[in-house]
């Protein structure tokens, strides 16, 4: 049985992720006490019709002692042969505060004596044992519901057994760093198509921008050095049993240089890693 544990901050999109997995045929349970993970796995694997794919939501509403002992609970599952992956959703504090204020929802840890900001930080601390064991982080600060659904589908459902899922993501530094990236590379030193009036409204996906950048020796040098670096190290992460890897490249606005490099690298690696996912954060 494949078990996906969905956790993360309140308001970060856990329900959306669980509903997406449910639509994909996973047997889903929300707000399961972590101490019952072993009993649930036993029940599902010994049923008359064993469940092949299951997903459970575990959040800060759990008993504190179960959260503190989460590492031990997970180790017990592994000794019993239960394959598990942890998807952890995170989000910037300011974005979470805005979401709660717009929906008028109450944070599960806030009350008359605890402010929303304090509740968010307390929740981060409570969930730290789960975050430490997470296989995949998704930062939803700049992600819509539809984009989150697509990311869950692409990164979890499309990943083949024993193969690593690689996300190539472009972004703009002026909009902030992606918090969920494993590698971050800076393309701001490269010639910028933004200063060419005819290229400014286009993106790195457009042929005219690609032609311009391919004619710049610095761009070619960076592409080849990045592809050689990743040719060497992606297999090392896969050999270390990593299931997910996120590689981000940024430029000033996330429109031209980073988009071009991400598109080119994705095409380079997709034949070897069928679960390659491409995302352009600022173009969404």
RAUR-V38518 format. One record per pair of residues at least 12 apart in sequence whose C-alpha atoms are under 6 Angstrom apart, sorted by the first residue. I is the first residue (numbers start at 1). J is the second residue. Records with the same first field share a line. If there is no record, write none. Layout:
# RAUR-V38518
I: J + J
This chain:
# RAUR-V38518
1: 52 + 53
2: 53 + 83 + 84
3: 54 + 55 + 84
4: 55 + 84 + 85 + 86
5: 55 + 56 + 86
6: 56 + 57 + 87
7: 57 + 58 + 59 + 88
8: 88 + 89 + 90
9: 90
12: 89 + 90 + 91
20: 149
26: 53 + 54
27: 54
28: 54 + 55 + 56
29: 56
30: 56 + 57
31: 57 + 58
32: 58
33: 62
34: 66
35: 66
86: 134 + 135
87: 136
88: 137
89: 137 + 138 + 139
90: 139
91: 139 + 140 + 141
92: 141
137: 180
138: 180
139: 180
159: 275
164: 238 + 243 + 244
165: 244 + 275 + 276
166: 244 + 245 + 246 + 276
167: 246 + 276 + 277 + 278
168: 247 + 248 + 262 + 278
169: 248 + 278 + 279 + 280
170: 248 + 249 + 250 + 258 + 259 + 280
171: 250 + 254 + 281 + 282
172: 250 + 251 + 252 + 253 + 254
173: 252
174: 252
181: 246 + 247
182: 246 + 247
183: 247
184: 248 + 249
185: 249
186: 249 + 250
187: 250 + 251
188: 251
203: 255 + 256
204: 256 + 259 + 260
254: 282
